[in-house]
Amino acid sequence: MQIENSKRNSKTKSVALLALGFRPFFLLAGLAAVMLILVWLMVLEGKLGASTYYPGKLWHAHEMLFGYVAAVVAGFLLTAVKNWTGVQTQQGMSLLLIALLWIAGRLAPFVVSSQEYNWIISLVDFSFFPVLAVAIALPITSKKQASNYIFPALLILMSLANGLTHLQFLGLTSTTATVGNQLMLYLVLTIIIVMGGRVIPFFTERGVAGVTTSVWPWCEKLGIASIVLLACIDSFWPNSPVLLPVALLAAATHGIRVYGWYDSRIWRVPMVWILQMGYAWMSVGMLLLALVSAGLVLREHAIHALTTGVMGLITFGMMARVALGHSGREISADRYVVSAFILIAITPLIRVILPIIFPDLYLFSLRLSGGLWIAAFLIFVIRYMPILFYSRIDGRPG
């Protein structure tokens, strides 16, 4: 596979880290995935103190959503919008500035030590999504691609969600951080639902010989409608009895979606099964939300099914795939990447299912799942750094 030759060939290539959005942001996402979980495990073990700006678990939730996931979203959209519109998205110095803004948002809480200047932390971190929204809106609007207007709109809503978290961190409100994190969770799931419907059936048919997927228009519409309804109820009326039937409806809808895409032959193609397995956690997470509403499981199990399961597997699989495709390489996973896929696939089973069945193993599940997550992303960083850092092997720009 051409990944094997990337290190050997990289000496004759030029540096292209700022040639297209996926390059710096996927590298930053991989590094963040390792560091954020490593730091969080050390905080849980009492070996590090939590951030004074982000209290307790809210730091972990905020940084995984507005740090790690935000980097993946930025890399994906800055790359995809160029493909959709034919207009060059940010590169060079402008791309570097956006990446530095993201980095500043991660470091600011540890650099700004005086509470008097907490507003600087908020301003720096809040600015990222509006800047990214403008960056992708310009080429989309220039080509009048109405079907893609949803993506700048979702980024503006992500800005709102982030703003709600910072209002509480600044002491201006008392409960808006949880609402902001919830909104961000559902906005990311919405992107996955919209993009998943576009690319997962396509990747399945193109990647697995002889497979034809089934897509039902009513299911596509209901999938988006159900997540919007579920987001509104779960974010603003989490104790409403309506949550249970809506969560069950969403679980069934997305389960039907995966059923239409599935074929047993996908297990021969890791680049396909990692995406379908990730999407299958959508139904699991929403089913668990219904069980939360019924008082049968803890809320954090449902949330981690949607984060560690859906977001973890989908983002990992998409970064692995996009990086290969946009660097001119064959879209195929070598044995190291397959091992990383297996590790990341086991992670939500340990983090979510194990403590549900064996509550006494809760702390063990945190440590083990965290270790598996870190190991998977370490493999990603090591294997993909040369690919992300150096120019395409086919000589094309990007």
C-alpha positions as CSV (number, residue, x, y, z in Angstrom):
1,M,0.0,0.0,0.0
2,Q,1.2,3.5,-0.7
3,I,1.1,4.5,3.0
4,E,4.1,2.2,3.4
5,N,6.1,4.3,0.9
6,S,5.1,7.7,2.2
7,K,8.0,8.1,4.6
8,R,10.5,6.9,2.0
9,N,9.1,9.2,-0.7
10,S,8.6,12.2,1.6
11,K,12.3,13.3,1.3
12,T,11.7,14.2,-2.3
13,K,8.5,16.0,-1.7
14,S,7.7,19.6,-0.7
15,V,6.1,20.6,2.5
16,A,2.3,20.9,1.9
17,L,0.9,21.2,5.5
18,L,-0.9,24.4,4.6
19,A,-2.1,23.4,1.1
20,L,-5.6,22.4,2.1
21,G,-7.7,22.4,5.2
22,F,-7.6,18.7,6.0
23,R,-3.8,18.7,6.4
24,P,-3.3,20.9,9.5
25,F,-6.6,20.2,11.1
26,F,-6.5,16.4,10.9
27,L,-3.0,16.5,12.4
28,L,-4.2,18.8,15.2
29,A,-7.3,16.6,15.7
30,G,-5.1,13.5,16.1
31,L,-2.8,15.2,18.5
32,A,-5.7,16.7,20.5
33,A,-7.4,13.3,20.7
34,V,-4.3,11.9,22.4
35,M,-3.5,14.8,24.7
36,L,-7.1,15.7,25.8
37,I,-7.8,12.1,26.9
38,L,-4.4,11.7,28.5
39,V,-4.8,14.9,30.5
40,W,-8.4,13.9,31.5
41,L,-7.2,10.5,32.8
42,M,-4.5,12.2,34.8
43,V,-7.1,14.6,36.2
44,L,-9.3,11.7,37.2
45,E,-6.4,10.0,38.8
46,G,-5.6,13.1,40.8
47,K,-2.2,13.6,39.1
48,L,-3.2,16.9,37.5
49,G,-5.5,19.7,38.6
50,A,-8.5,20.6,36.5
51,S,-8.6,23.9,34.6
52,T,-9.6,26.9,36.8
53,Y,-11.6,28.4,33.9
54,Y,-13.4,25.2,32.9
55,P,-14.8,23.5,36.0
56,G,-14.5,19.7,36.4
57,K,-16.2,17.5,33.8
58,L,-17.2,20.6,31.7
59,W,-13.6,21.0,30.6
60,H,-13.5,17.4,29.2
61,A,-16.9,17.8,27.5
62,H,-16.1,21.2,26.1
63,E,-12.6,20.3,24.7
64,M,-13.7,17.1,23.1
65,L,-16.6,18.8,21.4
66,F,-15.2,22.3,20.7
67,G,-11.6,21.2,20.5
68,Y,-11.2,17.7,18.9
69,V,-14.4,17.5,17.0
70,A,-14.2,21.2,15.9
71,A,-10.8,20.4,14.3
72,V,-12.2,17.4,12.4
73,V,-15.2,19.5,11.2
74,A,-12.9,22.3,10.1
75,G,-10.5,20.0,8.2
76,F,-13.4,18.2,6.5
77,L,-15.4,21.3,5.5
78,L,-12.5,23.3,4.3
79,T,-11.6,20.4,2.0
80,A,-15.1,19.3,1.0
81,V,-16.2,22.9,0.1
82,K,-13.3,23.2,-2.4
83,N,-14.5,20.0,-4.1
84,W,-18.2,21.0,-4.1
85,T,-17.6,24.5,-5.4
86,G,-14.3,24.3,-7.4
87,V,-13.2,27.4,-5.5
88,Q,-10.0,27.3,-3.5
89,T,-10.6,27.4,0.2
90,Q,-8.1,28.9,2.7
91,Q,-4.5,27.8,2.2
92,G,-1.1,29.2,3.2
93,M,-1.1,32.1,5.7
94,S,-4.9,32.4,5.9
95,L,-5.2,28.6,6.8
96,L,-2.3,29.0,9.3
97,L,-4.1,31.8,11.0
98,I,-7.3,29.7,11.4
99,A,-5.3,26.8,12.7
100,L,-3.5,29.1,15.2
101,L,-6.8,30.5,16.4
102,W,-7.9,26.9,17.2
103,I,-4.6,26.2,19.0
104,A,-5.0,29.5,20.9
105,G,-8.4,28.4,22.1
106,R,-6.9,25.2,23.6
107,L,-4.0,26.9,25.3
108,A,-5.6,30.2,26.5
109,P,-7.1,28.7,29.7
110,F,-3.6,27.6,30.8
111,V,-1.9,30.8,29.7
112,V,-4.3,33.4,31.1
113,S,-3.9,33.0,34.9
114,S,-5.9,36.0,36.2
115,Q,-9.7,35.7,36.3
116,E,-9.8,39.4,35.4
117,Y,-8.8,38.4,31.9
118,N,-11.1,35.4,31.5
119,W,-12.9,37.3,28.8
120,I,-9.9,36.8,26.6
121,I,-10.2,33.0,26.9
122,S,-13.9,33.3,25.9
123,L,-13.2,35.6,23.0
124,V,-10.4,33.6,21.5
125,D,-12.3,30.3,21.7
126,F,-15.6,31.7,20.6
127,S,-14.1,33.3,17.5
128,F,-13.1,30.0,15.8
129,F,-16.6,29.0,14.5
130,P,-17.6,32.4,13.1
131,V,-14.3,32.6,11.3
132,L,-14.7,29.1,9.9
133,A,-18.3,29.8,8.9
134,V,-17.2,32.8,6.9
135,A,-14.4,30.8,5.3
136,I,-16.7,28.2,3.9
137,A,-19.7,30.5,3.2
138,L,-17.8,32.7,0.7
139,P,-17.2,29.9,-1.9
140,I,-20.6,28.3,-1.3
141,T,-22.5,31.6,-1.8
142,S,-20.3,32.6,-4.7
143,K,-21.5,29.4,-6.5
144,K,-25.1,29.8,-5.1
145,Q,-25.1,26.2,-3.9
146,A,-28.3,26.3,-1.9
147,S,-28.0,22.6,-0.9
148,N,-24.8,23.4,1.0
149,Y,-26.0,26.6,2.9
150,I,-26.8,24.3,5.8
151,F,-23.1,24.0,6.7
152,P,-22.4,27.7,7.4
153,A,-25.7,27.8,9.2
154,L,-24.7,24.8,11.4
155,L,-21.3,26.5,12.2
156,I,-23.2,29.7,13.3
157,L,-25.3,27.5,15.6
158,M,-22.1,25.9,16.9
159,S,-20.9,29.4,17.7
160,L,-24.1,30.0,19.7
161,A,-23.6,26.7,21.5
162,N,-20.1,27.6,22.4
163,G,-21.2,31.1,23.5
164,L,-23.7,29.5,25.9
165,T,-20.8,27.5,27.5
166,H,-18.7,30.6,27.9
167,L,-21.5,32.6,29.5
168,Q,-21.4,30.1,32.4
169,F,-17.6,29.9,32.5
170,L,-17.5,33.7,32.9
171,G,-20.0,33.5,35.7
172,L,-22.8,35.3,33.9
173,T,-25.1,32.3,34.0
174,S,-25.4,29.1,36.1
175,T,-26.6,26.3,33.8
176,T,-26.0,27.3,30.1
177,A,-22.8,25.3,29.7
178,T,-24.7,22.0,29.8
179,V,-27.2,23.3,27.3
180,G,-24.4,24.6,25.0
181,N,-22.6,21.2,25.1
182,Q,-25.9,19.4,24.4
183,L,-26.6,21.7,21.4
184,M,-23.1,21.1,20.1
185,L,-23.5,17.4,20.5
186,Y,-26.6,17.4,18.4
187,L,-25.2,19.8,15.8
188,V,-22.3,17.5,15.2
189,L,-24.7,14.5,14.9
190,T,-26.7,16.5,12.4
191,I,-23.6,17.0,10.2
192,I,-22.9,13.3,10.5
193,I,-26.5,12.4,9.6
194,V,-26.5,14.8,6.6
195,M,-23.0,13.9,5.3
196,G,-23.4,10.2,6.2
197,G,-26.5,10.0,4.0
198,R,-24.4,11.4,1.2
199,V,-21.2,9.5,1.5
200,I,-21.6,6.2,3.4
201,P,-23.8,4.6,0.7
202,F,-21.5,6.0,-2.0
203,F,-18.3,4.7,-0.3
204,T,-20.0,1.3,0.3
205,E,-21.0,0.8,-3.3
206,R,-17.7,2.1,-4.6
207,G,-15.5,0.3,-2.1
208,V,-17.2,-3.1,-1.9
209,A,-17.6,-4.9,-5.2
210,G,-21.1,-6.0,-6.1
211,V,-22.9,-4.2,-3.2
212,T,-25.9,-2.1,-3.9
213,T,-27.3,0.0,-1.0
214,S,-30.9,0.9,-0.3
215,V,-31.9,4.5,0.5
216,W,-35.5,5.5,1.2
217,P,-36.4,9.2,0.8
218,W,-38.9,9.1,3.7
219,C,-36.2,7.6,6.0
220,E,-33.7,10.3,5.0
221,K,-36.2,13.1,5.8
222,L,-37.3,11.5,9.0
223,G,-33.7,11.0,10.1
224,I,-33.0,14.7,10.0
225,A,-36.4,15.6,11.5
226,S,-36.0,13.2,14.3
227,I,-32.6,14.5,15.4
228,V,-33.8,18.1,15.3
229,L,-36.8,17.2,17.5
230,L,-34.7,15.1,19.8
231,A,-32.1,17.9,20.1
232,C,-34.8,20.4,21.1
233,I,-36.4,18.1,23.7
234,D,-33.2,16.7,25.2
235,S,-31.5,20.1,25.4
236,F,-34.3,22.2,26.9
237,W,-36.8,19.7,28.3
238,P,-34.7,16.6,29.2
239,N,-37.2,15.4,31.8
240,S,-40.1,15.6,29.4
241,P,-42.0,12.2,29.0
242,V,-42.0,13.0,25.2
243,L,-38.3,12.2,25.1
244,L,-38.8,8.5,25.3
245,P,-41.0,8.0,22.2
246,V,-39.0,10.5,20.2
247,A,-35.7,8.8,21.1
248,L,-37.2,5.4,20.1
249,L,-38.4,6.9,16.8
250,A,-34.9,8.3,16.1
251,A,-33.2,5.0,17.1
252,A,-35.5,3.0,14.7
253,T,-35.1,5.5,11.9
254,H,-31.3,5.5,11.9
255,G,-31.3,1.7,12.4
256,I,-33.3,1.4,9.2
257,R,-30.9,3.7,7.5
258,V,-27.9,1.4,8.4
259,Y,-29.9,-1.7,7.5
260,G,-30.3,-0.2,4.0
261,W,-26.6,0.3,3.6
262,Y,-25.4,-2.9,5.2
263,D,-24.0,-5.9,3.4
264,S,-21.9,-8.7,5.0
265,R,-19.2,-8.1,2.4
266,I,-18.3,-4.8,4.1
267,W,-16.2,-6.7,6.6
268,R,-13.6,-7.2,3.9
269,V,-13.1,-3.5,3.6
270,P,-12.1,-1.7,6.8
271,M,-12.5,1.8,5.3
272,V,-16.2,0.9,4.9
273,W,-17.0,-1.0,8.0
274,I,-15.5,1.6,10.3
275,L,-18.0,4.2,9.0
276,Q,-21.0,1.8,9.1
277,M,-20.2,0.6,12.6
278,G,-19.8,4.2,13.7
279,Y,-23.2,5.1,12.3
280,A,-24.8,2.1,13.9
281,W,-23.9,3.6,17.3
282,M,-26.4,6.4,16.4
283,S,-29.2,3.9,17.0
284,V,-27.6,2.5,20.1
285,G,-27.1,6.0,21.6
286,M,-30.7,7.0,20.9
287,L,-32.0,3.8,22.3
288,L,-30.0,4.4,25.5
289,L,-31.5,7.9,25.6
290,A,-34.9,6.3,25.7
291,L,-33.7,4.0,28.5
292,V,-32.4,7.1,30.3
293,S,-35.8,8.6,30.1
294,A,-37.3,5.4,31.5
295,G,-34.8,5.6,34.4
296,L,-33.0,2.3,33.4
297,V,-29.5,3.6,32.5
298,L,-27.3,6.6,33.4
299,R,-27.3,9.5,31.0
300,E,-23.6,9.5,30.6
301,H,-23.8,6.0,28.9
302,A,-26.1,7.4,26.2
303,I,-23.9,10.5,25.7
304,H,-20.7,8.4,25.4
305,A,-22.4,6.1,22.9
306,L,-23.0,9.1,20.7
307,T,-19.6,10.7,21.3
308,T,-17.1,7.8,21.7
309,G,-19.2,5.6,19.5
310,V,-20.7,7.7,16.7
311,M,-18.3,10.6,16.7
312,G,-15.2,8.6,17.6
313,L,-15.5,6.0,14.8
314,I,-17.0,8.3,12.2
315,T,-14.3,11.0,12.6
316,F,-11.5,8.5,12.8
317,G,-12.7,6.7,9.7
318,M,-13.3,9.9,7.7
319,M,-9.9,11.4,8.6
320,A,-8.2,8.2,7.5
321,R,-10.1,8.1,4.2
322,V,-10.0,11.8,3.3
323,A,-6.3,12.1,4.0
324,L,-5.5,9.2,1.6
325,G,-7.9,10.3,-1.1
326,H,-6.7,13.9,-1.1
327,S,-3.0,13.0,-1.0
328,G,-3.3,10.9,-4.2
329,R,-3.1,7.6,-2.5
330,E,-5.1,4.4,-2.7
331,I,-7.9,4.4,-0.2
332,S,-7.0,1.3,1.7
333,A,-6.0,0.5,5.2
334,D,-2.7,-1.2,6.0
335,R,-2.3,-3.5,9.0
336,Y,-1.4,-0.6,11.3
337,V,-4.5,1.4,10.4
338,V,-6.7,-1.7,10.7
339,S,-5.3,-2.3,14.2
340,A,-6.2,1.3,15.0
341,F,-9.7,0.8,13.6
342,I,-10.1,-2.3,15.9
343,L,-8.9,-0.3,18.9
344,I,-11.3,2.6,18.3
345,A,-14.1,0.2,17.6
346,I,-13.6,-1.6,20.9
347,T,-13.4,1.7,22.8
348,P,-17.2,2.5,23.1
349,L,-17.9,-1.1,24.0
350,I,-15.6,-0.7,27.0
351,R,-16.7,2.8,27.8
352,V,-20.5,2.3,27.4
353,I,-21.6,-1.3,27.5
354,L,-19.2,-2.7,30.1
355,P,-20.2,-0.4,32.9
356,I,-23.9,-0.9,32.1
357,I,-23.6,-4.6,32.6
358,F,-21.0,-4.4,35.4
359,P,-21.4,-1.1,37.3
360,D,-18.5,-2.0,39.6
361,L,-16.1,-1.9,36.7
362,Y,-16.9,1.8,36.0
363,L,-13.4,3.2,36.8
364,F,-11.8,0.3,35.0
365,S,-13.9,1.0,31.9
366,L,-12.7,4.7,32.0
367,R,-9.1,3.7,32.2
368,L,-9.2,0.9,29.6
369,S,-11.3,2.8,27.1
370,G,-9.1,5.9,27.5
371,G,-6.0,3.8,26.9
372,L,-7.5,2.2,23.8
373,W,-8.6,5.6,22.4
374,I,-5.1,7.1,23.0
375,A,-3.4,4.0,21.3
376,A,-5.7,4.3,18.3
377,F,-5.0,8.0,17.7
378,L,-1.2,7.5,18.4
379,I,-1.2,5.1,15.5
380,F,-3.1,7.6,13.4
381,V,-0.7,10.4,14.1
382,I,2.4,8.3,13.5
383,R,1.1,6.7,10.2
384,Y,-0.5,9.8,8.8
385,M,1.9,12.6,9.8
386,P,4.0,12.2,6.6
387,I,0.9,12.0,4.5
388,L,-0.5,15.2,6.0
389,F,2.8,17.0,6.0
390,Y,4.1,16.4,2.5
391,S,2.7,17.1,-1.0
392,R,0.5,14.7,-2.9
393,I,2.3,11.8,-4.5
394,D,0.6,12.4,-7.8
395,G,1.9,15.9,-8.1
396,R,-1.5,17.6,-8.1
397,P,-2.2,20.6,-5.9
398,G,-4.0,20.1,-2.5
